[in-house]
């Protein structure tokens, strides 16, 4: 899969519109976990920082699995784990830093300041944000919205909503 650049949304913070693999832009794709990992790796290979990617979905929908795959595709070689309790993990790759945030435990956007939110989303990095709804209006306008849902008729598959 190759990526394509979409027109810039321009949020004034230097963030460009993201690269989204072409068959996913603005679509719903039913994937098993192996296919989801392959899609995430392709996304990671196509990603160009600075980029903020939000990963929405209910518990157990595969957000961390997708984040791990994106990190692999981006070149992270260390083990990527859920930052549920730490809230933020930082990883290195030859292409630059990756910040993986899990906002599930936050009560709301007022707690973002304690995480260094403004510095993280302004960094020349790939930023992956699970539970972005906890950040309310603080997510940059030019972010890449990804969402996962359980497939209604096949528990082994997920619906990926991209763009």
N, C-alpha and C positions, 0 to 999 in steps of 0.2 A: 504494500500500500504506500502511496506517496502522498505527501501533504500538499495543500494549496493555501496560499495566503488570501485571507478575506480582506475586504476594505477596512481601513483603520477606523476605529470608533473614536479614538483620540480622547482620553480623559484628562489631558493636561498634565499628567504625572509621568509622561514619557512611555506609557504602556501602549504597545501596538496591538492591533487585533490579532488573535491567535491563529495558529495553524491547526486546522482540523482535517483529519483524513477525509477525502471527498465523499465517501459513501455514508458519512455520519453527519455532515453539516445539516442541522435542522431536521434530523430524522429520529426515528425510533427503530432500534435494531434489537432483535431477540438473539441472545448469545448464551452459550453455556460458559462455565467458568474458564475453560481452556481458551475459548474464542475471545472472551472478555480480556484475558491476560494478553493475548496476541494483539488485540485492538489497542490496549493500553501501551504496550511496547512500541507499536507503530506511532502512536500519538507522542510518546516520549522522544522517539527519534526525530519527529517532525517539529517538536517544540523549540521555540526560539525565545530566550529571555530578553527583556523582562516579560513574564507572563504569570498571571494569577488564574488558577483553575479552581472552580468550586465543584465539589463532589457532594451532591445532595442525595438523600434516600433514607428510607427507614432502617432501623437496626437490622443487621444481617443481610443487607441488600448487596454488599460487595464493594463498598466504598474503599476500604483499606486494601482489598485485593486489587482494585483498579489503581490506587495510588502506588502500590508496590510495583505493578507492571509499568506504569508511566516512569517511575524512577529507574527501573532496569533499562528501559528504552533510552532514557536520558543519559545513561552511563554510570549510575550509582552501583557500586559493586558490594557495598556492605549490606547487611540485613536491614530491611526496612520494616519497622514495627509500628503498631498503632500508637499515636501519641495521646491516647485517651487520658492518662493520668498526668503526664508531663506537659500536655497541651501543645508543645512545639518540639519537633525534632528537626535538626539541621543535618543535611548530608552533603558530601562533596562528590563532584563528578568532574571529569576533565573539561566539561562544558560550563561548569560553574556551580554555584550553590543551589541546593534544593531545600526549601522549608516546607515541612509537612505539619499542618495544624489540625487539631481536632477540637472544635469548639463546643462539643456536646455538653461539657460540664459547666459552661458559662451560663450565667443567668440572663445575660444580655450584652449589648454592645458597650456599655459603660466599662465592662471588665477587660475590653480589648487593650486599653492603654497599658495594663500591667504586663501584657505579653510582648510589648514593643510592636504592636500591629502596624502603626504608620511606617516605621522603619522597614519592617518585613515586606509589606506590599509595595514599597517604593524601591526596594533593593533590585539590582540587576540580576535577578534570580528566577528560578521556576518556583512558584508558590502554590502548593496544593492545600485546599481548605475543605475539610470535612465539616458538615453541619453548618453551612454558610448562613443559614437563616438566623443563627444566634448573633451574627454580625450586623443584622438589619441593614441599614443604608450605608454601611461602612465599606462594603466591597467595591473596588474600583469599577467604573462603568465598562471598561474594556476587558473585563474578565471573560473566561471561557466557562460557560455553564454546562456542567455535565450532571446528569441525574440517573439514578438506577432505581428500578422497581422490580419487585418479584413478578415473574411471568404469571398471569392469572390461571393458566391451565397446565403449566409445567414447572414444578418446583426446582428443577435442575437448571433452569434458564433465568436470565435477567433481561429486562428491557432497558437498553441504554438510550437515553435521550440526550442528544448533543446539539449544541448551538442554540 
